[in-house]
Amino acid sequence: MSTNNLNGRWPRLTRRGFLSGLSVTAGGAALAACGTGAGGASSSSSEGNAGGAGVTELGAQTVTFDGLHQAGIATPEQSNLNLVAFNLRDGADKGAVRRLMRVWTDDARRLTQGGTPLGSLEPELADTPANLTITCGFGPRLFELIGAPEQRPEWLAPLPEFSRDRLDERWGQSDLVLQICADDPLTVAHATRHMIRAGVDYAATDWIQQGFLDARGVQTKGETPRNLFGQKDGTENLSSGAELEDHVWITEGPEWLRGGSAMVVRRIFMNVDTWEILDRASREVSTGRDLAEGAPLSGSEEFEEPDFEAVDHTGLPMIDPASHIARARAPEGHPEQVIRRRPYNYDLPPDPQVSLEMESEGVPVLSNSGQIFICFQRDPTRQFVPIQARLDEADRLNQWITHIGSAVYALPPGVSAEGGSGDSYWGAALLAE
């Protein structure tokens, strides 16, 4: 592969070229055996390098890579996220994207199963997959570059700019995205660096959004994670197989996309400085749930169905009609307005630019914190957009949150190692010669 055909970069060794004439040790080039499940099951594994000396049970755990759907969608949230956006380099065409997807798919399969990608000199950093998943998505411009605009689903376009949005192009749309998640930050860092390096001849990094949740083991299994406002975040979420079949996995539209999904990414600034001025009761009213249990204010248990008709002793609604849960709830007759949520927190050092932009009513903003809101669905125009339109119109939380980034991606279906029961690499049905 020429190093000058796409980007005019300085000459350098290709990712596999260095080893092409050498005798590769079995440990450095071992291919990890992969499962053939639906993409999302977690198990303890000693395949490839995983589970080596000194590796704990958590470190050795893997999530099946091959299957009908990509992992990282229905997969329970891991503790750490790197969301990496890429733009294709000048001159990239269908053949270039095909080569990139073949390399990325093979490398992701090896890394997620605790194996070492071809050409890597860092097998020790792959020893602890810790439930690593790598999920790939395509942006709108990719279809123009590969000469297949008719294959772009109708919904794959910029979202409407809602009235309260203050979008920053630093967190905008890109041609490709990789969602890289694991329960070990070193694993996420290594996988991120490797995937960037593996695709450098074809795609340039646009932005990286880093997020986190509770460390694995801090909360009991199945506990709803909290955001930086202290709220349980994700109580009402799609999780069962039937719900995912009905609302997340795509069954219509372009053939190449069936079995895939649609990803929406929103970067949300959370003004914790002004939020902290509120008393506890006001915080709960704005959300419609209590902070301790995450229960709706009409009940006492987190997963209890909210009663929006219930009133208190004064006759006022127990759940404010403008509260977050009231506005987010799908209205009667629109059961399709639900999404699979997979958000992560971010908390960065203070940024003078952010402070100036977000200062509210003279209250100094010292924080640079928020949420990387990621969700999956069949069609964002029928699911995410109407939900967000209601929240944009009237949601008490709007006083403390601002959407500052927005992007949409089409996620191809899962893959099969041999290509016998599906695509052999991400988007193969779209990119075939």
C-alpha positions in Angstrom: 0.0 0.0 0.0 1.4 3.4 -1.0 1.8 6.0 1.7 1.3 8.8 -0.8 -1.8 7.7 -2.7 -4.3 9.3 -0.2 -2.7 11.9 1.9 0.8 12.8 0.8 2.3 11.9 4.2 5.9 11.3 4.8 7.1 7.8 3.9 6.7 5.3 6.8 6.4 1.6 7.5 2.9 0.2 6.9 1.2 -1.5 9.8 2.0 -5.0 8.5 5.0 -4.2 6.4 7.5 -4.2 9.2 6.8 -7.8 10.0 6.2 -9.1 6.4 9.8 -10.3 6.0 10.4 -11.5 9.5 9.6 -14.7 11.4 6.7 -13.8 13.6 6.5 -15.5 17.0 3.4 -17.5 17.7 2.6 -15.2 20.6 2.8 -12.0 18.6 0.6 -13.2 15.7 -1.8 -15.6 17.4 -5.4 -15.2 16.2 -7.9 -15.3 19.0 -10.7 -17.7 18.5 -14.0 -15.9 18.4 -17.6 -16.8 19.3 -20.5 -16.8 17.0 -23.3 -15.4 19.2 -25.5 -12.3 18.8 -22.8 -9.8 19.8 -23.3 -8.8 23.4 -22.8 -11.8 25.7 -20.0 -11.5 28.2 -18.0 -14.5 29.4 -14.7 -15.3 31.2 -12.2 -16.3 28.5 -8.7 -17.6 28.2 -8.7 -17.3 24.4 -5.8 -15.6 22.6 -3.7 -13.8 25.2 -6.7 -13.2 27.6 -6.4 -14.6 31.1 -2.6 -14.7 31.2 -0.6 -14.7 34.4 -1.7 -12.0 36.8 -5.0 -11.3 35.0 -8.1 -11.2 37.2 -11.4 -12.7 36.2 -12.7 -9.2 35.2 -9.6 -8.6 33.1 -10.1 -11.8 31.2 -13.8 -11.3 30.5 -14.8 -10.9 26.8 -17.9 -9.9 24.9 -18.6 -12.0 21.8 -17.6 -10.0 18.7 -19.2 -12.0 15.9 -23.0 -12.2 15.6 -26.1 -10.9 14.0 -25.6 -7.4 15.5 -22.6 -5.4 16.6 -21.6 -5.6 20.2 -21.7 -2.4 22.2 -25.3 -1.6 21.5 -27.3 -4.1 23.6 -24.1 -4.8 25.7 -24.4 -3.7 29.3 -22.5 -0.4 29.8 -18.8 -0.8 30.6 -17.0 1.6 32.9 -15.0 3.5 30.3 -15.7 5.0 26.8 -13.6 6.5 24.0 -15.9 7.7 21.2 -13.6 8.4 18.2 -14.7 10.3 15.1 -12.8 10.1 11.8 -13.0 11.9 8.5 -11.8 10.1 5.4 -8.7 11.5 3.8 -8.6 13.2 0.4 -8.8 10.7 -2.4 -10.5 8.0 -0.3 -12.9 6.0 -2.4 -15.0 2.8 -2.1 -11.9 0.6 -2.4 -10.1 2.5 0.3 -13.0 2.3 2.7 -13.3 -1.4 2.0 -9.6 -2.0 2.9 -10.1 0.1 6.0 -13.1 -1.9 7.1 -11.3 -5.2 6.6 -8.4 -4.1 8.7 -10.5 -2.5 11.4 -12.9 -5.5 11.7 -10.1 -8.0 11.9 -8.2 -5.9 14.5 -11.3 -5.3 16.5 -12.1 -9.0 16.6 -8.7 -9.8 17.9 -8.5 -7.1 20.5 -12.0 -7.7 21.9 -11.1 -11.4 22.4 -7.8 -10.7 24.1 -5.7 -11.4 21.0 -3.0 -9.4 19.3 -3.7 -7.7 15.9 -1.3 -8.5 13.1 1.7 -6.1 13.2 1.2 -5.1 16.8 4.3 -5.2 19.1 2.3 -4.8 22.2 0.7 -8.2 23.1 0.9 -7.5 26.8 -1.5 -4.6 26.4 -4.1 -6.9 24.8 -4.0 -9.4 27.7 -6.9 -7.8 29.6 -9.9 -7.3 27.2 -12.1 -6.5 30.3 -15.3 -6.7 28.3 -13.9 -4.6 25.4 -16.3 -3.8 22.6 -15.5 -1.8 19.4 -18.6 -0.6 17.5 -18.4 1.1 14.0 -20.7 3.6 12.4 -20.9 5.4 9.0 -21.7 9.1 8.6 -23.7 10.7 5.8 -20.7 11.9 3.6 -19.2 8.4 3.4 -22.0 7.4 0.9 -21.0 10.2 -1.5 -17.3 9.3 -1.3 -17.9 5.7 -2.1 -20.3 6.6 -5.0 -23.4 5.1 -3.4 -25.7 8.0 -2.3 -28.8 5.8 -3.0 -27.6 3.4 -0.3 -27.8 6.1 2.4 -30.9 5.7 4.6 -33.2 8.7 4.5 -32.8 9.4 8.2 -29.0 9.6 8.0 -28.7 13.4 7.9 -28.0 16.2 10.4 -30.6 16.4 13.1 -32.8 19.5 13.3 -31.1 22.3 15.3 -33.3 22.6 18.3 -34.0 26.1 19.8 -31.9 25.6 22.9 -28.9 24.0 21.1 -25.6 25.7 21.1 -23.7 23.3 18.9 -19.9 23.5 18.6 -18.4 22.2 15.4 -15.7 20.6 17.5 -18.2 17.9 18.4 -20.0 17.7 15.0 -20.7 15.2 12.3 -17.9 12.9 10.9 -17.6 10.3 8.2 -16.9 7.4 10.6 -17.1 6.7 14.3 -15.7 4.0 16.6 -17.3 3.5 20.0 -14.7 1.8 22.2 -15.8 0.6 25.7 -14.3 -1.6 28.4 -14.0 -2.0 32.1 -10.4 -1.1 32.1 -9.1 2.4 31.0 -5.8 1.0 29.9 -7.5 -1.4 27.6 -9.6 1.4 26.1 -6.5 3.5 25.6 -4.6 0.7 23.9 -7.5 -0.2 21.6 -8.1 3.4 20.7 -4.5 4.0 19.9 -4.2 0.8 17.8 -7.4 1.5 15.8 -6.3 5.1 15.0 -2.9 3.8 14.0 -4.3 1.0 11.9 -6.5 3.4 9.9 -4.1 6.3 9.6 -3.6 6.0 5.8 -7.4 6.2 5.2 -8.9 8.3 8.0 -7.9 11.2 10.2 -9.1 11.6 13.7 -11.6 14.5 14.0 -12.5 14.3 17.8 -12.4 12.0 20.7 -15.0 12.1 23.5 -13.9 10.3 26.7 -16.5 9.2 29.2 -16.9 7.1 32.3 -19.4 5.4 34.6 -19.0 3.7 38.0 -16.0 1.4 38.1 -17.1 -2.3 37.8 -17.8 -3.7 41.2 -18.6 -0.4 42.9 -22.3 -0.8 42.4 -24.3 -4.1 42.6 -24.9 -5.9 39.3 -27.8 -4.3 37.4 -27.7 -1.0 39.4 -28.7 2.0 37.4 -25.7 4.3 37.0 -25.8 8.0 38.1 -24.9 11.1 36.2 -23.0 14.1 37.5 -26.2 15.7 38.9 -26.5 12.7 41.2 -29.5 11.3 39.3 -30.0 7.6 38.4 -29.8 7.8 34.7 -31.3 5.0 32.6 -34.2 3.7 34.7 -36.5 3.6 31.7 -34.4 1.9 29.0 -34.9 -0.7 26.3 -33.1 -3.9 27.3 -35.1 -7.0 26.6 -34.7 -8.9 23.4 -38.3 -8.1 22.3 -37.8 -4.4 22.9 -34.6 -4.4 20.9 -36.2 -6.3 18.0 -39.1 -3.8 18.0 -37.2 -0.5 18.3 -33.4 -0.9 17.8 -32.5 -3.4 15.1 -33.3 -2.2 11.6 -35.5 -4.4 9.5 -36.4 -2.1 6.6 -34.6 0.1 4.1 -31.3 -0.7 2.4 -30.5 -4.4 2.5 -27.0 -3.9 3.6 -28.2 -2.2 6.8 -30.7 -4.7 8.0 -29.6 -6.1 11.4 -27.8 -2.8 12.1 -29.0 0.2 14.0 -28.9 4.0 14.1 -26.7 5.9 16.5 -27.3 9.4 17.8 -24.6 11.2 19.7 -25.3 14.4 21.7 -22.7 16.1 23.8 -24.5 17.8 26.7 -22.9 20.4 29.0 -24.3 20.1 32.5 -23.9 23.3 34.6 -23.1 21.7 37.9 -22.2 25.1 39.4 -25.8 26.5 39.1 -27.3 23.0 39.8 -25.6 23.0 43.2 -27.5 26.2 44.2 -30.7 24.2 44.2 -32.1 22.5 47.3 -32.7 18.8 47.1 -36.5 19.1 46.7 -36.2 21.4 43.7 -33.7 19.0 42.1 -36.2 16.2 42.4 -39.1 18.3 41.1 -37.1 19.1 38.0 -36.5 15.5 37.2 -39.7 13.9 38.5 -37.8 11.3 40.5 -36.3 11.3 44.0 -32.6 11.3 44.2 -32.1 8.5 46.7 -33.9 5.6 45.0 -34.7 7.1 41.6 -38.4 6.4 42.2 -41.0 8.5 40.5 -42.4 11.2 42.9 -45.7 9.4 42.7 -44.2 6.2 44.2 -41.4 4.7 46.2 -39.6 2.2 44.0 -37.2 3.0 41.1 -38.9 0.8 38.5 -42.5 1.6 39.6 -44.6 3.1 36.8 -45.0 6.8 37.2 -48.5 8.0 37.9 -48.8 11.4 36.1 -52.4 11.8 37.4 -51.5 11.5 41.1 -51.9 14.7 43.2 -50.5 15.7 46.6 -52.5 16.9 49.6 -52.8 20.4 48.1 -54.2 19.0 44.8 -51.1 19.7 42.8 -49.6 17.0 40.5 -47.0 14.9 42.4 -45.0 14.8 39.1 -44.6 18.2 37.5 -45.9 18.1 33.9 -42.7 19.9 32.9 -40.4 17.5 34.7 -37.9 15.5 32.7 -39.7 12.2 33.0 -43.0 13.7 32.0 -41.7 15.4 28.9 -39.5 12.4 27.8 -42.4 9.9 28.1 -43.9 8.7 24.8 -47.4 10.2 24.3 -50.3 7.9 23.9 -50.5 6.4 20.4 -46.8 6.7 19.8 -45.1 3.6 21.2 -42.3 3.9 18.7 -40.9 7.0 20.6 -38.5 5.0 22.7 -34.7 4.5 22.4 -31.9 2.4 23.7 -29.8 4.8 25.9 -26.1 4.3 26.5 -24.8 7.6 28.0 -21.5 8.3 29.7 -20.3 11.1 32.0 -17.4 13.5 31.1 -15.6 15.7 33.6 -12.7 17.8 32.3 -10.5 20.6 33.7 -12.0 24.1 33.6 -11.9 25.7 30.2 -12.0 29.5 30.1 -13.9 29.4 26.7 -16.6 27.0 28.2 -16.8 29.2 31.3 -17.5 32.3 29.3 -20.0 30.6 26.9 -22.0 29.0 29.7 -22.0 31.6 32.4 -25.6 32.1 33.6 -27.0 35.1 35.2 -23.7 36.2 36.6 -23.0 32.9 38.3 -19.4 31.9 37.5 -19.1 28.6 35.7 -16.1 26.7 37.0 -17.0 23.3 35.7 -16.5 21.6 32.3 -18.7 18.6 32.9 -21.6 16.8 31.2 -22.8 13.8 29.4 -21.9 12.0 26.2 -25.5 11.0 25.3 -25.4 8.0 23.0 -28.6 6.2 21.9 -29.7 3.6 19.4 -32.9 3.1 17.5 -34.3 2.1 14.1 -35.0 5.6 12.8 -33.9 8.8 14.7 -36.5 10.9 12.9 -39.3 8.8 14.3 -37.7 8.1 17.7 -35.1 10.5 19.0 -36.2 13.7 17.2 -39.8 13.8 18.6 -38.5 13.0 22.1 -35.9 15.8 21.9 -38.4 18.2 20.4 -40.6 17.8 23.5 -37.7 18.2 25.9 -36.5 21.3 24.0 -39.9 22.9 24.2 -40.4 22.4 28.0 -38.2 20.5 30.3 -37.3 21.9 33.7 -33.8 20.5 33.3 -33.1 22.8 30.4 -32.1 25.5 32.9 -29.0 23.5 33.7 -28.1 21.6 30.5 -27.1 22.7 27.0 -26.6 20.5 23.9 -23.3 21.4 22.4 -22.6 18.5 20.0 -24.6 16.4 17.6 -23.9 13.6 15.1 -25.8 10.6 13.6 -24.4 7.4 12.2 -25.6 4.2 10.5 -24.3 1.1 12.2 -24.0 -1.9 9.9 -25.0 -5.3 11.2 -22.7 -7.7 12.9 -20.1 -9.9 11.2 -19.1 -13.5 10.8 -15.5 -14.6 11.0 -15.8 -16.7 7.9 -18.5 -14.6 6.2 -20.7 -17.6 5.9 -23.6 -16.2 8.0 -23.3 -12.5 7.3 -20.8 -9.8 6.4 -17.2 -10.8 6.8 -16.3 -7.2 7.7 -18.2 -4.1 8.7 -20.4 -2.9 5.8 -19.3 -5.7 3.4 -22.6 -5.8 1.7 -22.4 -2.0 1.1 -18.7 -2.0 0.0 -18.5 -5.2 -2.1 -16.8 -4.8 -5.4 
